[in-house]
Amino acid sequence: MKEQIQKLRDITGAGVMECKKALDEAGGDFDKAVAVIHERGLVKAETKKERATGSGILESYIHNERVGVLLELRCETDFVARNSLFKELAHNLCMHIAAMNPENIDVLLKQAYVKDESMTVEELIKQTIAKSGENIKVERFCRYEV
């Protein structure tokens, strides 16, 4: 049971007790437990979407010296803004924007995520919201191409 809880934590980023509850609810079925945690995470993300995002970072990415992206990604606190999970999300979003050239934020959020087409960019952000416990929002971005 301990190994399953740890494996579930590693995959989902959820807390120990949440992993234990999900495994109990799923009757020990690991895949079901993963689905339970993801479902709960999306619900948590929805409850946080109205919270103010007073902190954040600017992330830049340049691909082959021909395409450049500047992204303003917002969160609630400096603590999360400095977190590696948040920084990784910002970097991945920049790479996605460079590759997919979305017209605006609404289009970006609805696009299939370039690294995993089974989810949208919005779902990727919601997963990070669930893991970090804070609202995260794409404030703005610009993309340049030579």
HUWOTA-V784667 format. One record per backbone hydrogen bond with DSSP energy under -0.5 kcal/mol. CO is the residue of the C=O (numbers start at 1). NH is the residue of the N-H. E is the energy in kcal/mol with one decimal. If there is no record, write none. Layout:
co:nh:e
CO:NH:E
CO:NH:E
//
This chain:
co:nh:e
1:5:-2.5
2:6:-2.5
3:7:-2.6
4:8:-2.6
5:9:-2.5
6:10:-2.5
7:11:-2.1
8:12:-2.6
9:13:-2.7
15:19:-2.3
16:20:-2.6
17:21:-2.7
18:22:-2.2
19:23:-2.4
20:24:-2.4
21:25:-2.8
22:26:-2.1
23:28:-3.0
24:27:-1.4
26:29:-1.4
28:30:-0.7
29:33:-2.1
30:34:-2.1
31:35:-2.0
32:36:-2.4
33:37:-2.3
34:38:-2.4
35:39:-2.5
36:40:-2.5
37:41:-2.5
38:42:-2.1
39:43:-1.8
40:44:-2.5
41:45:-2.3
42:46:-1.9
43:47:-1.5
44:48:-0.9
45:48:-0.7
45:49:-0.7
46:49:-0.7
48:51:-1.9
52:54:-0.7
55:75:-2.3
57:59:-0.5
57:73:-2.2
59:71:-2.9
61:69:-2.6
62:64:-0.6
63:66:-2.4
63:67:-1.9
66:146:-2.9
67:63:-3.3
68:144:-3.1
69:61:-2.0
70:142:-2.1
71:59:-2.6
71:73:-0.7
72:139:-2.2
72:140:-1.2
73:57:-2.4
74:137:-2.2
75:55:-2.7
77:81:-1.9
78:82:-2.0
80:83:-1.3
83:87:-2.2
84:88:-2.4
85:89:-1.9
86:90:-2.3
87:91:-2.4
88:92:-2.7
89:93:-2.6
90:94:-2.1
91:95:-2.3
92:96:-2.2
93:97:-2.7
94:98:-2.5
95:99:-2.1
96:100:-3.1
97:101:-2.0
104:108:-2.4
105:109:-2.7
106:110:-1.2
107:111:-1.1
108:111:-0.9
109:122:-2.1
111:121:-2.1
113:116:-0.9
116:119:-2.0
119:113:-2.9
120:124:-1.9
121:125:-2.3
122:126:-2.4
123:127:-2.1
124:128:-1.6
125:129:-2.3
126:130:-2.4
127:131:-1.8
128:132:-2.8
129:133:-2.6
137:74:-3.1
137:139:-0.8
140:72:-3.0
142:70:-2.3
144:68:-2.8
//
